[in-house]
Amino acid sequence: MNQTPNTKIKIHRKKAFTLVELIIVITILAILATVAFVSFNWYTKSSRDANRLVTLTNLEKWLNLAFVSTSRYPVPDESINITDSGTTIGYQWVFGENVSSLIKASKVPTDPLDGEKYVYSINSLRKKYQLMTFLEAQNSMNSPLSLEEGFRMKAYADYSKRFPIVQWDNLWIILDQNNIPVKIDIVLPDTSNTVRKVYFRNEVKNGTWIILTALKTTYTKMWKEVDKNCDIEDIIIWDQIWAGCNSTLGQGVEWGKKDDGTDGWIADCFNYAGVNLGIINCPVATSRNSMISSAKEKSWIIASWVSGVQDNIWWKFYTWDNSPSACPSWWHVPSEDEWAKMENYLYGWICRWWDVAQCSGLWWMNNYTKNATNNIIQVLKIPLSGGRDVDGNMFRNRWNSAYLWTSTSGYNRFFNYWVDTVDRYNIGLLYWFSTRCIKD
């Protein structure tokens, strides 16, 4: 058939995506898939972590029921011994078949990811215990991981990538550098160069869980467990652990007592108005108000702060030479550097440059405007204990001043209620002052 010159041929083309459009779509899908994968991965890990925390709670119930029946906790399965100078102070290994049978658990609790048993530790008296597990997501109790964290985390039994968490009493769990619980007997003191981590749990506030940090390579008692005249918890200041009270141990003497046990001379004893009330305000220890009283540290904290309520005497005095006797094993008299480190930390900057008065604001004056993060009175509650003169007979400055030894020859810290600075000086070795110990 002939076409006329005006006839037009129509060409029909099928519509399709361009290469650029395809790349954009694929990129968007990849991003969505990645976000979905990371979110799913985090929720999976969080679900397992929740399972671990519930298991720890159940183990606590089972152990406490068993303790009611036997008055002691079972020894960990295949336990290692932790000894100090030849004396066993604790046992560590796992919550296994034997422990599960003794507490009548229906089955051995294991990790939901790799089937490993929970770490379990007790002290030598079998009156305290500690449990440990390893979380997969460090912030699984808070919010989902970022993309970077999601790719970095691995859901395998690589314990160096997981996060230890312990529960219940203040005992130690000893791990190696890869977060693996130690399976060989621990003999203290340990002079080897082996890298170890020791984890313990601080007090839990408001029922929250605290993920632990590596602290020290010792397995020790708290101060109130070694000095029965104290019932205050150990005090943690940065990376230091201070005794909750001035020591009453070792070769010390009580207020008003000479070496032979007879009464000395109370030269002066003040109230906070600066009035010397003598023996009336600072009685010499008797059967009524000596350190054998049933009242403990919290009673004399009140006595330290309130004028005229000073019946209880809760410290002893030591010369510099015998001050080390105030601090038992795993504790020591703090050095000049350790005192300065604590002062600088509370001050917020370097304040201990030289001798005499330094670190304004750390001591008594206006301490009520401070708190336990920036004032020694508020954090350590050091009593104004006074001291004994070199003659061994005269006692002075109770409720006016405090003197505490350092391990640096002859040096002490001096505090006075009407100044706000901390004094460092060398008054001599033969005065009798108080001692506050610090953990090794």
C-alpha positions as CSV (number, residue, x, y, z in Angstrom):
1,M,0.0,0.0,0.0
2,N,1.3,3.4,-0.9
3,Q,2.0,6.0,1.8
4,T,1.3,9.6,1.3
5,P,4.1,12.0,2.1
6,N,2.3,13.2,5.3
7,T,2.1,9.8,6.9
8,K,4.2,9.5,10.2
9,I,5.5,6.3,11.7
10,K,5.0,6.2,15.5
11,I,7.7,4.4,17.6
12,H,6.6,3.1,21.0
13,R,9.4,2.7,23.7
14,K,9.0,0.8,27.0
15,K,9.7,2.9,30.3
16,A,12.6,1.6,32.6
17,F,14.9,2.7,35.5
18,T,18.1,4.4,34.7
19,L,21.4,3.1,36.1
20,V,21.6,6.0,38.5
21,E,18.1,5.3,39.8
22,L,19.0,1.7,40.3
23,I,22.1,2.6,42.3
24,I,20.1,4.9,44.5
25,V,17.4,2.3,45.3
26,I,20.0,-0.4,46.0
27,T,21.9,2.0,48.3
28,I,18.7,2.8,50.3
29,L,17.8,-0.9,50.6
30,A,21.4,-1.7,51.8
31,I,21.2,1.1,54.5
32,L,17.7,-0.1,55.7
33,A,19.0,-3.7,55.8
34,T,22.1,-2.7,57.8
35,V,20.0,-0.7,60.3
36,A,17.6,-3.6,60.6
37,F,20.5,-6.1,61.1
38,V,22.2,-4.0,63.8
39,S,18.9,-3.4,65.6
40,F,18.0,-7.1,65.5
41,N,21.5,-8.0,66.6
42,W,21.3,-5.6,69.6
43,Y,17.8,-6.8,70.7
44,T,19.0,-10.4,70.4
45,K,22.0,-9.6,72.7
46,S,19.8,-7.6,75.0
47,S,17.4,-10.5,75.3
48,R,20.2,-12.9,76.3
49,D,21.5,-10.3,78.7
50,A,18.1,-10.0,80.3
51,N,18.1,-13.8,80.6
52,R,21.5,-13.7,82.4
53,L,20.3,-11.1,84.9
54,V,17.1,-13.0,85.7
55,T,19.2,-16.1,86.2
56,L,21.5,-14.3,88.7
57,T,18.4,-13.2,90.6
58,N,17.1,-16.8,90.8
59,L,20.5,-18.1,91.9
60,E,20.4,-15.6,94.8
61,K,17.1,-17.0,95.9
62,W,18.3,-20.6,95.8
63,L,21.5,-19.8,97.6
64,N,19.8,-17.9,100.4
65,L,17.3,-20.7,100.9
66,A,20.1,-23.1,101.2
67,F,21.9,-20.8,103.7
68,V,18.8,-20.8,105.9
69,S,19.0,-24.6,106.2
70,T,22.8,-25.0,106.6
71,S,24.1,-21.5,107.8
72,R,26.7,-21.6,105.0
73,Y,27.0,-21.4,101.3
74,P,28.1,-24.4,99.2
75,V,31.7,-24.5,97.8
76,P,32.0,-23.8,94.1
77,D,32.4,-26.8,91.8
78,E,36.1,-27.8,91.2
79,S,37.0,-24.7,93.2
80,I,40.5,-23.2,93.3
81,N,41.9,-22.0,96.7
82,I,42.7,-18.3,97.2
83,T,45.3,-18.2,100.0
84,D,47.0,-15.3,101.8
85,S,50.3,-16.2,103.6
86,G,49.3,-19.8,103.8
87,T,45.8,-19.2,105.1
88,T,42.8,-19.9,102.8
89,I,40.6,-16.8,102.4
90,G,38.3,-17.9,99.6
91,Y,37.2,-20.3,96.9
92,Q,36.4,-19.6,93.3
93,W,35.1,-21.4,90.2
94,V,31.6,-22.2,88.9
95,F,28.0,-22.7,89.9
96,G,28.0,-26.3,88.6
97,E,26.3,-29.7,89.1
98,N,27.4,-30.1,92.7
99,V,26.2,-26.7,93.8
100,S,23.0,-27.1,91.9
101,S,22.3,-30.4,93.6
102,L,23.0,-29.0,97.0
103,I,20.6,-26.1,96.6
104,K,18.0,-28.4,94.8
105,A,18.0,-26.4,91.6
106,S,16.1,-28.1,88.8
107,K,19.0,-27.8,86.4
108,V,22.5,-26.3,86.1
109,P,22.2,-22.7,85.0
110,T,24.3,-21.9,81.9
111,D,24.9,-19.0,79.6
112,P,22.2,-18.7,76.9
113,L,24.9,-18.1,74.2
114,D,27.7,-20.6,74.8
115,G,26.4,-22.8,77.6
116,E,29.2,-21.8,80.0
117,K,28.5,-22.0,83.7
118,Y,28.2,-18.9,85.9
119,V,31.2,-17.9,87.9
120,Y,30.8,-18.3,91.7
121,S,33.0,-17.3,94.6
122,I,32.7,-17.6,98.4
123,N,34.9,-16.5,101.4
124,S,36.6,-19.0,103.6
125,L,33.8,-18.8,106.3
126,R,31.2,-19.6,103.6
127,K,29.1,-16.7,104.8
128,K,29.5,-14.5,101.7
129,Y,29.3,-15.2,98.0
130,Q,29.7,-13.5,94.7
131,L,28.3,-14.4,91.3
132,M,29.5,-13.3,87.9
133,T,28.3,-13.4,84.3
134,F,29.3,-11.7,81.1
135,L,27.0,-9.3,79.2
136,E,27.3,-9.0,75.4
137,A,26.1,-5.4,75.1
138,Q,27.7,-3.0,77.5
139,N,24.7,-0.6,77.4
140,S,22.0,-3.2,76.9
141,M,20.1,-1.8,79.9
142,N,20.1,1.7,78.3
143,S,19.7,2.2,74.6
144,P,20.4,0.4,71.2
145,L,24.0,0.4,69.9
146,S,25.1,2.8,67.3
147,L,26.0,1.4,63.8
148,E,29.7,1.5,64.7
149,E,29.1,-0.4,67.9
150,G,26.9,-2.8,66.2
151,F,29.5,-3.8,63.7
152,R,32.2,-3.9,66.4
153,M,30.4,-6.2,68.8
154,K,30.6,-10.0,68.2
155,A,28.1,-12.4,69.6
156,Y,30.6,-15.2,70.2
157,A,32.3,-16.7,73.2
158,D,35.2,-14.2,73.0
159,Y,35.1,-13.0,76.6
160,S,37.6,-10.2,75.9
161,K,34.7,-8.6,73.9
162,R,32.2,-9.1,76.7
163,F,31.5,-7.1,79.8
164,P,31.8,-8.7,83.3
165,I,29.1,-8.0,85.8
166,V,28.9,-9.3,89.4
167,Q,26.2,-9.5,92.0
168,W,25.8,-9.6,95.8
169,D,28.5,-9.5,98.4
170,N,31.8,-7.5,98.3
171,L,34.0,-10.4,97.3
172,W,36.6,-10.6,94.5
173,I,36.4,-12.4,91.2
174,I,39.9,-13.0,89.7
175,L,40.2,-13.0,85.9
176,D,43.1,-13.1,83.5
177,Q,43.7,-10.3,80.9
178,N,41.2,-11.9,78.5
179,N,38.3,-11.9,81.1
180,I,38.6,-15.6,81.6
181,P,38.1,-16.7,85.3
182,V,41.4,-18.0,86.7
183,K,41.5,-21.8,87.2
184,I,44.7,-22.2,89.1
185,D,45.2,-21.7,92.9
186,I,45.9,-18.0,93.8
187,V,48.7,-17.5,96.3
188,L,48.9,-14.1,97.8
189,P,50.9,-11.9,97.9
190,D,51.4,-12.5,94.1
191,T,54.8,-11.2,93.0
192,S,54.6,-12.5,89.5
193,N,54.1,-10.3,86.5
194,T,50.9,-12.1,85.4
195,V,48.2,-9.7,84.4
196,R,45.0,-10.2,86.4
197,K,41.8,-8.4,86.7
198,V,39.9,-8.4,90.0
199,Y,36.2,-7.4,90.0
200,F,33.9,-6.6,92.8
201,R,30.6,-4.9,93.3
202,N,30.0,-1.6,95.0
203,E,26.8,-0.9,96.8
204,V,23.8,-1.0,94.4
205,K,21.6,2.1,94.6
206,N,18.0,2.0,93.6
207,G,18.2,-1.6,92.5
208,T,20.4,-0.7,89.5
209,W,23.1,-2.9,88.1
210,I,26.7,-1.7,88.2
211,I,29.1,-2.8,85.5
212,L,32.5,-3.2,87.2
213,T,36.0,-1.9,86.4
214,A,39.3,-3.5,87.2
215,L,40.6,-2.4,90.6
216,K,43.2,-4.2,92.6
217,T,44.9,-7.6,92.6
218,T,44.1,-8.5,96.2
219,Y,41.3,-10.4,97.9
220,T,40.8,-8.7,101.2
221,K,38.4,-8.0,104.0
222,M,36.8,-4.6,104.5
223,W,38.2,-2.4,107.3
224,K,35.1,-2.9,109.6
225,E,35.8,-6.7,109.4
226,V,39.3,-6.4,110.7
227,D,38.7,-3.5,113.2
228,K,35.5,-4.5,115.1
229,N,35.3,-1.0,116.6
230,C,34.3,0.4,113.2
231,D,30.9,-0.1,111.5
232,I,31.4,2.2,108.5
233,E,32.0,0.9,105.0
234,D,35.4,1.4,103.3
235,I,35.6,4.8,101.6
236,I,36.6,5.0,97.9
237,I,38.2,8.2,96.7
238,W,39.1,7.9,93.0
239,D,41.4,4.8,92.9
240,Q,42.1,4.7,96.6
241,I,40.3,2.8,99.3
242,W,40.5,4.3,102.8
243,A,39.4,2.7,106.1
244,G,36.1,4.0,107.3
245,C,37.5,4.8,110.8
246,N,40.7,5.7,112.5
247,S,42.5,2.6,113.7
248,T,42.1,1.1,117.2
249,L,44.4,-1.9,116.4
250,G,48.1,-2.5,117.2
251,Q,50.3,-0.8,119.7
252,G,48.2,2.2,120.5
253,V,46.9,3.9,123.6
254,E,43.5,5.3,124.4
255,W,42.7,8.9,125.2
256,G,43.8,9.8,128.7
257,K,45.8,6.6,129.3
258,K,49.5,6.2,129.9
259,D,51.5,3.1,128.8
260,D,50.9,1.4,132.1
261,G,47.1,1.8,131.9
262,T,46.9,4.5,134.5
263,D,45.3,7.9,133.9
264,G,47.3,10.7,132.4
265,W,46.8,14.5,132.5
266,I,44.1,16.1,130.4
267,A,45.8,19.4,129.7
268,D,43.1,20.8,127.5
269,C,39.9,19.7,125.7
270,F,37.8,22.2,123.7
271,N,34.3,22.7,122.5
272,Y,33.6,24.3,119.2
273,A,33.3,27.7,120.8
274,G,37.0,27.5,121.6
275,V,36.4,27.1,125.4
276,N,38.7,24.7,127.2
277,L,36.5,22.4,129.2
278,G,39.2,20.0,130.4
279,I,38.2,16.6,131.8
280,I,34.5,17.6,131.9
281,N,34.3,17.5,128.2
282,C,36.8,14.7,127.5
283,P,36.5,11.9,130.1
284,V,39.2,9.3,130.3
285,A,38.1,5.9,129.1
286,T,36.1,3.8,131.7
287,S,34.0,0.7,131.6
288,R,31.1,3.0,130.7
289,N,32.6,4.9,127.7
290,S,35.7,3.0,126.6
291,M,36.3,1.3,123.2
292,I,34.7,-1.9,124.6
293,S,31.3,-0.2,124.5
294,S,28.6,-1.7,122.3
295,A,28.3,1.7,120.5
296,K,30.4,1.9,117.4
297,E,31.7,4.4,114.8
298,K,28.3,6.0,113.9
299,S,27.9,6.9,117.6
300,W,31.2,8.8,117.7
301,I,30.6,10.5,114.4
302,I,27.8,12.3,116.2
303,A,30.1,12.9,119.2
304,S,32.8,14.3,116.9
305,W,30.4,16.9,115.5
306,V,28.4,17.9,118.5
307,S,29.9,19.8,121.4
308,G,29.4,18.1,124.8
309,V,28.5,14.7,123.5
310,Q,31.9,13.1,123.6
311,D,31.5,10.0,125.8
312,N,32.7,7.4,123.3
313,I,36.4,7.1,122.4
314,W,36.9,5.4,119.1
315,W,40.6,5.8,118.1
316,K,44.0,5.1,119.5
317,F,47.2,7.1,119.5
318,Y,50.5,5.9,118.0
319,T,54.1,7.2,117.7
320,W,55.4,7.3,114.2
321,D,57.5,4.2,114.8
322,N,54.6,2.1,115.9
323,S,52.0,3.5,113.6
324,P,52.4,0.6,111.1
325,S,51.0,-1.7,113.8
326,A,47.7,0.1,113.4
327,C,47.3,-1.3,109.8
328,P,47.0,-5.1,109.4
329,S,47.7,-7.2,106.3
330,W,46.6,-5.6,103.1
331,W,46.4,-2.2,104.7
332,H,49.2,0.4,105.3
333,V,49.8,3.9,106.7
334,P,49.3,6.3,103.8
335,S,52.4,7.9,102.3
336,E,52.9,11.6,101.7
337,D,52.2,11.0,98.0
338,E,48.9,9.1,98.8
339,W,47.7,11.9,101.0
340,A,48.6,14.5,98.4
341,K,46.9,12.5,95.7
342,M,43.6,12.4,97.7
343,E,43.9,16.1,98.5
344,N,44.5,17.1,94.9
345,Y,41.6,15.0,93.8
346,L,39.1,16.5,96.2
347,Y,40.5,20.0,95.5
348,G,40.0,19.5,91.8
349,W,43.5,20.7,90.9
350,I,47.0,20.5,92.4
351,C,46.9,22.1,95.8
352,R,49.6,20.3,97.7
353,W,52.8,22.1,96.6
354,W,54.9,22.3,99.8
355,D,54.8,22.1,103.6
356,V,52.5,23.9,106.0
357,A,48.9,25.0,105.2
358,Q,47.6,24.1,101.7
359,C,44.4,23.0,99.9
360,S,42.0,25.7,101.1
361,G,38.5,24.5,101.6
362,L,39.2,20.9,102.3
363,W,39.1,21.0,106.1
364,W,36.6,22.0,108.8
365,M,35.8,25.7,108.4
366,N,32.6,26.0,106.2
367,N,32.6,22.3,105.5
368,Y,28.8,22.3,105.7
369,T,28.8,24.1,102.4
370,K,30.9,21.2,100.9
371,N,30.2,17.5,100.1
372,A,31.9,14.2,99.9
373,T,33.5,15.1,96.6
374,N,35.3,18.2,97.7
375,N,35.9,18.1,101.4
376,I,37.9,15.7,103.6
377,I,35.6,16.2,106.6
378,Q,32.6,15.2,104.5
379,V,34.1,12.2,102.9
380,L,36.4,10.7,105.7
381,K,34.6,12.1,108.8
382,I,37.9,12.4,110.7
383,P,37.3,13.1,114.4
384,L,39.1,15.9,116.1
385,S,41.0,13.4,118.2
386,G,43.8,15.5,119.7
387,G,47.0,13.8,120.7
388,R,49.4,12.7,123.4
389,D,52.7,14.6,124.1
390,V,56.1,13.0,124.0
391,D,56.2,12.7,127.8
392,G,53.5,10.0,127.5
393,N,51.4,11.7,130.1
394,M,49.8,14.9,128.8
395,F,46.8,14.8,126.4
396,R,45.6,17.9,124.6
397,N,43.6,19.5,121.8
398,R,40.7,17.0,121.6
399,W,37.7,18.5,119.7
400,N,40.1,21.2,118.6
401,S,42.6,19.5,116.3
402,A,43.4,16.2,114.6
403,Y,46.8,14.8,113.8
404,L,47.2,11.8,111.4
405,W,50.5,10.1,110.6
406,T,51.9,9.6,107.1
407,S,54.5,6.9,106.4
408,T,57.0,9.6,105.4
409,S,59.4,9.9,108.3
410,G,58.0,12.1,111.0
411,Y,55.4,13.8,108.8
412,N,51.8,14.1,109.7
413,R,48.6,15.9,108.6
414,F,47.3,18.5,111.0
415,F,43.7,19.7,111.0
416,N,42.1,22.4,113.1
417,Y,38.4,23.2,113.4
418,W,38.7,26.9,112.9
419,V,40.7,26.8,109.6
420,D,39.8,25.4,106.2
421,T,43.3,24.3,105.1
422,V,45.2,21.0,105.6
423,D,48.6,21.4,107.2
424,R,51.6,19.1,106.5
425,Y,54.7,19.3,108.7
426,N,57.2,17.3,110.7
427,I,56.7,17.7,114.4
428,G,58.9,14.8,115.4
429,L,58.6,11.0,115.8
430,L,57.7,10.7,119.5
431,Y,54.3,12.4,119.7
432,W,51.3,10.1,119.8
433,F,48.8,10.8,117.0
434,S,45.9,8.9,115.2
435,T,46.3,6.7,112.1
436,R,43.9,6.3,109.2
437,C,44.9,3.3,107.1
438,I,44.6,2.9,103.3
439,K,44.3,-0.4,101.4
440,D,47.3,-1.8,99.5
